Amino acid sequence: MKRQAIERLLPSIFQRGLAPQTPLFAILEIMEALHAPAEAMLANVETCFNPYLADERFVPMLAAWVDLDRLAPLSAAGRPNGAAPISTGFERLRELIASATLLSKWRGTAYGLKLFLQTATGDAGFELRENATADGSVRPFHLCVLAPERLRPHRGLIERIVDQEKPAYATSEVCFVADGDA
C-alpha cells in the first residue's frame, strides 16, 4: 500500500497536518515499506499454489494438502538441511502433487499403483504380477511388484507406495530385477 493511499485513510485533521520531515510522514513511509513484501507476494500468489512454480520450502506443504504426506515426513525438522522429503527429489514430488487428483482417482487399482510408482520415480520399468510371488509360485491375493535394479536406492519409497496404493485385501512384495529382465 502506497503512502498516498494510507494518507487517504487518515482522519482529515491528520491529512491537513501532514508534511515531509514530520513524524507522521515518516511513519507513513515506514508503513509503505512494511507493506511492500506482503504486496509483492500477493501480486504473484498463484505461484505459491502451482507445484512447478512454488518455492521449494512450500512444496512439502502442498504435498500435505493433497495427502502425500503419508509417503514420508514432510516436516523440515526430520530431514537434513535442504534435503527433499522423498528420496527421488523435489522435482518428482512436484510431479506427484500435480498428478494427485488422477492418482487419487485410480487408487487401489493396478493401473493406479503403476502410475504412482512411475510418477514418483520417473521410471516406467515397473511390472506388476498378480497372484504370484517373485519366484513364480501361485499365491492368491498377492501382488509382486518388479522394479528395475537401478531404483534400489529408493526401496523405502517404493515399498511405502506399494503398501498404501495396493488393494486393501492383497499382500505384496517388492523385488528388484536386473534392468530389462522384468
C-alpha positions in Angstrom: 0.0 0.0 0.0 1.5 3.3 -1.0 1.9 6.2 1.4 -0.6 8.3 -0.5 -3.3 5.6 -0.2 -2.6 5.3 3.5 -2.9 9.1 3.8 -6.4 9.0 2.4 -7.5 6.6 5.2 -6.4 9.1 7.9 -8.9 11.5 9.5 -8.9 14.9 7.8 -7.2 16.6 10.7 -4.2 14.4 10.2 -4.2 14.8 6.5 -4.1 18.6 6.8 -1.1 18.5 9.1 0.8 16.1 7.0 4.1 17.4 5.6 7.5 16.0 4.7 10.0 15.8 7.6 7.3 15.2 10.2 7.0 12.2 12.4 3.6 11.2 10.8 5.1 11.4 7.3 8.0 9.2 8.4 5.5 6.7 10.0 3.6 6.5 6.7 6.8 5.9 4.8 7.6 3.1 7.2 4.1 1.6 6.8 4.6 1.6 3.0 7.9 -0.2 3.3 6.4 -2.8 5.7 3.6 -3.5 3.3 5.9 -4.0 0.3 6.9 -7.6 0.9 3.3 -8.8 1.5 2.1 -6.9 -1.5 4.8 -8.4 -3.7 3.8 -11.9 -2.5 0.1 -11.2 -3.1 0.9 -10.0 -6.6 2.2 -13.4 -7.5 0.1 -15.6 -5.1 -0.7 -18.1 -7.9 2.9 -19.2 -8.0 2.6 -20.4 -4.4 0.0 -22.9 -5.3 1.4 -24.2 -8.6 3.6 -27.2 -7.7 6.0 -26.4 -10.6 6.5 -22.7 -9.6 6.2 -22.8 -5.8 9.2 -22.2 -3.6 11.0 -25.4 -2.6 10.2 -24.6 1.1 6.5 -24.6 0.3 6.4 -27.8 -1.8 6.0 -30.1 1.3 3.0 -28.1 2.4 1.4 -28.5 -1.0 2.1 -32.2 -0.7 0.4 -32.4 2.6 -2.7 -30.6 1.2 -3.1 -33.4 -1.4 -2.5 -36.3 1.1 1.1 -37.1 0.0 2.5 -36.5 3.5 1.7 -40.2 4.1 4.8 -41.1 1.9 7.3 -39.6 4.3 7.6 -37.0 7.0 7.5 -33.7 5.1 8.5 -31.6 8.0 11.9 -30.0 7.5 12.7 -30.9 11.2 13.1 -34.6 10.3 15.3 -34.0 7.2 18.9 -32.9 6.6 19.1 -29.2 5.6 17.8 -28.8 2.1 17.0 -32.5 1.6 13.9 -33.4 -0.3 11.1 -35.2 1.6 11.2 -38.2 -0.7 14.3 -40.0 -2.0 13.7 -39.2 -5.6 13.8 -35.4 -5.0 11.8 -32.3 -5.2 11.0 -32.5 -8.9 9.4 -35.9 -8.5 7.4 -34.6 -5.5 6.2 -31.7 -7.7 5.1 -34.2 -10.3 3.2 -36.2 -7.6 1.4 -33.1 -6.4 0.4 -32.1 -9.9 -0.9 -35.6 -10.5 -2.6 -36.1 -7.2 -6.2 -36.0 -8.4 -5.5 -38.5 -11.1 -3.6 -40.8 -8.7 -6.4 -40.5 -6.2 -9.0 -41.5 -8.8 -7.1 -44.7 -9.6 -6.1 -45.6 -6.0 -6.3 -49.3 -5.2 -6.0 -50.4 -8.8 -3.1 -51.9 -10.7 -3.1 -49.0 -13.1 -3.1 -46.5 -10.2 -0.2 -48.3 -8.5 1.9 -48.4 -11.6 1.1 -44.8 -12.4 2.0 -43.7 -8.9 5.3 -45.6 -9.0 6.2 -44.2 -12.4 5.3 -40.6 -11.3 7.2 -40.9 -8.0 10.4 -42.4 -9.6 10.3 -41.0 -13.1 10.9 -44.6 -14.4 8.5 -46.7 -16.4 10.2 -50.0 -15.8 7.8 -51.5 -13.3 5.9 -54.7 -13.8 3.0 -56.0 -11.6 2.3 -59.7 -11.2 -1.0 -60.6 -9.6 -1.5 -63.8 -7.6 2.2 -64.7 -8.0 5.3 -64.4 -5.9 8.8 -63.4 -7.0 9.7 -67.0 -7.7 6.6 -67.5 -9.8 4.6 -69.7 -7.4 0.9 -69.0 -7.1 -0.3 -67.1 -4.1 -3.9 -65.8 -4.1 -4.5 -62.1 -3.3 -0.8 -61.3 -3.6 0.9 -58.7 -5.7 4.5 -58.8 -6.7 6.0 -55.6 -7.9 9.1 -55.9 -10.1 11.2 -52.8 -10.1 14.4 -52.1 -12.0 17.6 -52.6 -10.1 18.6 -49.0 -10.7 15.8 -48.0 -8.4 17.1 -49.9 -5.4 18.3 -46.7 -3.6 14.6 -45.7 -3.5 13.4 -49.0 -2.0 11.9 -47.4 1.1 9.8 -45.0 -1.0 8.7 -47.8 -3.4 7.6 -50.1 -0.5 5.6 -47.3 1.1 3.9 -46.5 -2.1 3.0 -50.2 -2.8 1.8 -50.7 0.8 -0.5 -47.7 0.6 -1.7 -48.0 -3.0 -2.3 -51.7 -3.4 -5.8 -53.1 -2.8 -6.5 -53.4 0.9 -7.2 -57.2 0.7 -3.9 -58.1 -1.0 -0.4 -58.8 0.3 2.6 -57.5 -1.5 6.3 -57.7 -2.1 8.8 -55.6 -4.0 11.5 -57.3 -5.9 14.3 -55.7 -7.8 15.3 -57.2 -11.1 18.2 -56.5 -13.5 17.3 -53.8 -15.9 15.4 -55.3 -18.8 14.6 -58.6 -17.0 11.1 -57.6 -15.8 
